[in-house]
Amino acid sequence: MPRAVTLIRSAALSDVAEYAYAATAPAESRLIFLAGACPLNEDGSTAAVGDYAGQALKAVENMEVALRAAGASLQDVISTRVLVASSRQEDLVAAWQVVRDTFGDHDVPSTLMGVTVLGYADQLVEIEAVAAVLDA
């Protein structure tokens, strides 16, 4: 199945970042804008309270559900923004590593941000994403 997303790398930029610096999708692709994926269980409770990595994993799982409902998968994601309610770099890295490992070789352009607070009780992580698909 052909994919709409093309990841772009530049030898002129550092290779320290664990993601592509840019991505494109052709004009005929359908863009999918996802709401921030939160680490919520089906009953609305917050999963993995106090656990940055656990909440990142639940948020990615919920993002995958939303992507499937839109006819897409993680391989169709063109960019992400990972929000972590912490001022500690190690907390941001714990959440990021889960996201990075989940995406594997499809290392889309991403932004990792520490924020003051997120919307749900005990919420530590939220992941925004945009995807692009080529419909048959």
C-alpha positions as CSV (number, residue, x, y, z in Angstrom):
1,M,0.0,0.0,0.0
2,P,1.6,3.3,-1.0
3,R,2.1,5.8,1.8
4,A,1.5,9.6,1.6
5,V,4.2,10.6,4.1
6,T,7.8,11.2,3.0
7,L,10.3,11.9,5.8
8,I,13.0,14.4,5.0
9,R,16.5,14.5,6.4
10,S,19.3,17.0,5.9
11,A,23.1,16.3,6.2
12,A,23.4,20.0,7.2
13,L,21.6,19.3,10.5
14,S,22.7,17.4,13.5
15,D,21.9,13.6,13.5
16,V,21.5,13.7,17.3
17,A,17.7,14.2,17.1
18,E,15.9,10.9,16.9
19,Y,13.5,12.0,14.2
20,A,13.3,13.4,10.7
21,Y,13.4,17.2,10.6
22,A,10.6,17.5,8.1
23,A,7.9,15.5,6.3
24,T,5.8,16.1,3.3
25,A,2.5,14.7,1.9
26,P,1.3,15.1,-1.7
27,A,-1.6,17.5,-2.5
28,E,-4.0,14.6,-3.1
29,S,-3.5,13.1,0.4
30,R,-6.2,13.4,3.0
31,L,-4.9,15.0,6.2
32,I,-6.1,13.8,9.6
33,F,-5.7,16.1,12.5
34,L,-6.0,14.3,15.8
35,A,-7.0,15.8,19.1
36,G,-4.4,15.3,21.8
37,A,-4.2,11.6,22.7
38,C,-4.6,11.4,26.5
39,P,-3.7,8.4,28.8
40,L,-7.4,7.7,29.6
41,N,-9.0,4.3,30.2
42,E,-12.3,3.5,28.6
43,D,-14.1,4.5,31.8
44,G,-12.5,7.9,31.7
45,S,-10.0,7.3,34.5
46,T,-6.4,8.3,34.1
47,A,-4.1,5.3,33.4
48,A,-0.7,4.8,35.0
49,V,-1.0,7.5,37.6
50,G,2.5,8.9,38.4
51,D,4.2,7.0,35.6
52,Y,5.4,9.1,32.6
53,A,6.3,6.1,30.5
54,G,3.1,4.3,31.3
55,Q,1.0,7.3,30.4
56,A,2.9,7.8,27.2
57,L,2.2,4.2,26.2
58,K,-1.5,4.5,27.0
59,A,-1.6,7.8,25.0
60,V,0.0,6.1,22.0
61,E,-2.5,3.2,22.3
62,N,-5.4,5.7,22.3
63,M,-3.8,7.6,19.3
64,E,-3.7,4.3,17.4
65,V,-7.4,3.7,18.0
66,A,-8.2,7.2,16.7
67,L,-6.0,6.7,13.7
68,R,-7.7,3.4,12.9
69,A,-11.1,5.1,13.1
70,A,-9.9,7.6,10.5
71,G,-8.5,4.9,8.2
72,A,-4.9,5.4,9.2
73,S,-2.1,3.9,11.3
74,L,1.1,5.1,13.0
75,Q,2.9,4.8,9.6
76,D,0.6,7.5,8.3
77,V,1.6,10.1,10.9
78,I,3.4,13.1,9.5
79,S,4.2,14.9,12.8
80,T,3.7,14.7,16.6
81,R,3.9,17.0,19.6
82,V,4.5,15.3,22.9
83,L,3.4,17.3,25.9
84,V,4.8,16.3,29.3
85,A,3.6,17.9,32.6
86,S,7.0,18.3,34.2
87,S,10.0,20.7,34.3
88,R,12.4,17.7,34.7
89,Q,14.2,16.7,31.5
90,E,14.3,13.1,32.6
91,D,10.5,12.9,32.8
92,L,10.3,14.3,29.3
93,V,12.9,11.8,28.1
94,A,10.9,8.9,29.8
95,A,7.8,9.8,27.8
96,W,9.7,10.5,24.6
97,Q,11.5,7.2,24.6
98,V,8.1,5.3,24.6
99,V,6.9,7.4,21.7
100,R,10.2,7.0,19.8
101,D,10.3,3.3,20.3
102,T,6.6,2.9,19.3
103,F,7.2,4.7,16.0
104,G,10.4,2.8,15.2
105,D,11.8,3.5,11.8
106,H,8.9,5.9,11.0
107,D,10.6,8.6,13.0
108,V,8.4,11.6,12.2
109,P,9.2,15.2,12.9
110,S,8.3,15.8,16.6
111,T,8.3,18.4,19.3
112,L,8.8,17.4,22.9
113,M,7.6,20.0,25.4
114,G,7.4,20.4,29.2
115,V,4.2,22.0,30.3
116,T,2.8,23.2,33.6
117,V,-0.4,21.2,33.7
118,L,-2.6,19.1,31.4
119,G,-6.4,18.8,31.4
120,Y,-7.3,15.6,33.3
121,A,-6.7,14.7,36.9
122,D,-3.3,13.0,37.3
123,Q,-2.5,13.5,33.6
124,L,1.2,13.7,32.8
125,V,1.4,13.1,29.0
126,E,-0.6,14.1,25.9
127,I,0.4,13.5,22.3
128,E,-0.9,15.5,19.3
129,A,-0.5,14.2,15.8
130,V,-1.2,14.9,12.2
131,A,-1.5,12.1,9.6
132,A,-1.8,11.9,5.9
133,V,-3.3,9.1,3.8
134,L,-3.8,8.3,0.1
135,D,-7.3,7.0,-0.3
136,A,-7.8,4.3,-3.0
